Amino acid sequence: MTELVVRRLLIDLQSPFARNWCGGDAFSTAFFNALSMSFPFGEQFFIDAVRDAVATLPPELQEKYRADVRGFIGQEATHRRIHSLFNNHLENQGLVDGWTARANKRLALMEEADPRHALAVTAATEHFTAMFAEWLLARPEILDGAEPRLRTMWLWHSAEELEHKSVAFDIYKATGGSDEWRKRWFRRVTVMFLGDLMHQTIDNLRHEKQLWKWATWKSAARILLSKNGLLRGNLSGWRSYLRADFHPAQQDSSLSTRWLADNRAQYTPVGAAAPEAATAAAAA
């Protein structure tokens, strides 16, 4: 893996944005808003899972993964901060985040568990975000008409998700995590993640009084269920995680590399923050 660079995104997220910011499309807006609501809690969970698991490794393996862990934590902490700013505007618009409360209840059930379970959940969810990231980078027209700063935010986040997609998986393997539990948690995460995503999207649409409009469901079918839609178009990627020989590096990351190369004006590299500093920043 190449060195993971922590980047400062050069967009203004202090200024409010329109309620229907994604090109006026109610479903796209509600869907992306729902995803963003999951990120502050989720990114912190991933940071903690990787940090706690790597601490159980022998010193030589901790050293082997030190740079990857540092970059992973730095990038995820930055995502957490950026989406917290975005979500503040959603809260001001009256949208209610129910996802975090549900996730917190599940986390309480895992507090005494082997740290490899949290890491397996992280690796599984990272595969979901990597599939989403590749899908969005391949189809940026989904964000046509979106506010330019928000379009940049989503594509930057996607590019970095593809960059660090292997970290949690590699550490899970290094800790001796079994394939049986890796696949078991992936199936559970599939149900929990998709269920929470659709629950929150529907809540967002209901709040905006867009739930029962024909245009909303037409857009949902196009984005999720069309031949190249997010769900239907990623079935092979979903199945790949269940193979015994699966590794995240098998997924193409060229779209991430290309976007980061073509959009250098949108960010500035700040180096990889130390894990302790990044975790503290994420919690701020």
N, C-alpha and C positions, 0 to 999 in steps of 0.2 A: 504494500500500500504506500502511495506517495504521502508526504507529510501533509497533515490536515492543517489548513490555514484558518485562523479565526479572522473574520472580516467584519468591519463596521459598515453597515448599510447606510448609504448617504441619501436617505429620504426623510421627509418631515412627517412624523406621526403624531405631532401635537395638535395639528389642525383637524377639525372634524371632517367627516366625509359624508356623502349622500347615503340615505338609507338603502337605496337600490343601486349600490356602487358598481355592481358587476354588469355593466352594459345595460342596465334597466331590466335585467332578467331576474325575476323573483326567486326562481328555484336556485339558480347558480349562486345568487347572493346569500340565500339562507343556508345552502350547503357549505359554502366556504366559511361563512360565519360559524357554523357548527364545528367544523374542523378546527378553526382557530380557538374556539372555547376549550378544546381538549388539550391544547399544546402547553400552556403554563404548568398544569399539574403533570401532564405526561412527560414533558421534557425533564422536569425535576425528578420524576420517578426513574427515568432512564439514567440520569446522572448518578443518582444514589445507587441504583442496581449495579452499574458498571464499577463504580468506586468501591462498593462493599465487596463485590466478588473478586476484584483484582487484589484486594488486600488479603485474601485467603491463599493467594498463590505463593510459591517459594520465591525468594528474592531474585533469582535469576530470571524467572518468568515475569515478575513485576517489572524488571528492567527492560525486558524484551518488548513489553507492551506500553511502556511509559509514554512514549511520544504519541502513540495512537490514542491512549486514554486522555492525555492532555488536550489533544486537538478535538476529540469527541466532546469532552466536557465544555471546552471553550465554545464550540459551535452551538451545542445544545443550550448552553446558558444564554447565548446571544438570541437564539430563536425564542426562548422563554421571555426574554425582556421585550423583544419586538412585538410578539403576539399579546403580551400583557398590555402594551400601549394601544394596540388595535382593539383589544377586547374592552378597554375602558370606554371607547366610543360606542361600542355595542351596548354596554350597560347604560350609557347616557341616552341611548335611543329606546331604552325600555326593555331590551331583550334580556332574558333570564337564563343564566348558565345552570342547567340541571345536571350536566355531564360530570362536573367536578365532584359534586356531592355523591353521585353514584360510585364514582371511581374511588373516592375516599373510603366508602364503606367496604369496598372490596379489598383495599389496601390493608385495612384493619385485620382482615382475615389472614394476611400473609406475614404479619410482623414477626411471628416466631418461626417462620418457615426457613428451610435451607435457602441461603441467598441465591442459589442457582435457579430456584423457581422464579424469582423476580427477574433474573437475567434471561431466562427462557422467554418470559413474557416480553421483555425488552427486545430480544432478538426477533421474536415473531412480529411485534408491532413495527419494528424497523423495516421488516420485509414489506409490510403493508404500505408504509410511507414511501419506501423505495419504488414500489410498483406505481403508486399514485404520482410520485415525482417524475418518473420516466413518461408516464401517460400524459401529464400536463406539459412537460417540456416538448413532447412530440406533437402536442395539439394546443399550442398557445392561443389559438383562435378562440378557445373556451373563454379567454379573458378579453376578447375584443370588446372595446367600448368601456372597459373598466378604467377607473382612475389610474393614470400612469404610475403613481407611486405605489398603489396597491398591487397592480400588475407586477411591478418590479419585485415587491416583497414576496409574492407567491412563487415567482420563478427563481429568485435567489434562494429561498428556503428549499425549493425542490432540488436545485443544483447541489446544495450542501448535503441534503439527505442522501443523494446518490453517492457523494464523496465518502461518507462515513458509514455506509450501510453494512460493512463487514465487522466493525469493531465489537459490538456486543456478541455476535455469533462466534467470532474467534476466541473471545475470552470465555464464553460458555464452554466451548470445546476444551480450552486449556484447563478449566476447573474440573474437567471430567464429567461434565453434564452428558446425560444419556440421550441417544436419538429418540428413544421411546417418549421421554418427557418433553423433548423439544417438539415433537410432532403433536403430542397431547395438548400442550399449551397453545400451539398454533391453532388447533381446531377450536379450543376454548376462546382464544383471542378473536378468531373469526366471528364467532357468534356475539361476543361482547362488544367488539369494536363496531361491527356493522349495525348491531342493534342500537347502540348508543348514538351512532352517527345519524341514523334515520330518525330516532326519537327526537334528538335535538333539532334536526332539520325541520321536522314537522312542527315542533313547538315554535320555532322561529317563523315559519310560514303562517301558523295560526295567529301569532301575535301581530303579524303584518297584514292579516286578513287576505292572504293570498292562497290559502291551502286548497280551496275548492274551485279554483279557477282553471279552466281548460288549458290556458297557456302554461300554467305552472306544471301540470302533469305531462304536457307535451314536451316541455323542456327537460323534465326529469327522465322521461323515456329516452330522449336523444342523448343526454349526458351519461346515463347509467347503463342503458340496455341496448343501444344501437350496436352495430357490428364492431365498431371501434370505441364503444362506450367504456366507462371506467370499470364496470362489473363484468360485462360480457367479454370485453377485450382483454381482460387480465386473468381469465380462467387458467390458461396454461402457466402463467407466472405463479398463480396460487398453488397449483398442483406441484410445481417444481420444488416447493419447500418440503414436500413430503417424501422426496426421493432420498435414499440413503446417502447418495453421493453429492447432495446439494451443498453449494457454497454461494454466498451472495456475490462473489466476484464473477460468477457465471453470467450475471446480469450486465448488460452493456451500460457503460457510463459515459459514452462519448457525447451524449447530449448535454450532460452536466459540464464536461470539459469545454465544450463549444460555447455554452452560454456564459460561463465564467470568463472565457477568453474574449468574447465579443462585448461584454458589458462591464469592463474594468472601471469605467467612469461611474458606475453605480455603487461602488464600494471601495473601501481602503483596507488593505491587510493590516492587522494590528499584532500579528504574531500569535502564538498559542499561549493562552493564559495558563498559569499553574493551576492544577486541579482544585486546590483549596480556594484560590482566589476566584476561580470561575464558579464554583459552587456557592460561594458567598455572594457573588454578583447575581446569580440566579435566584437566590433567596431574597434579595433586596426588593 
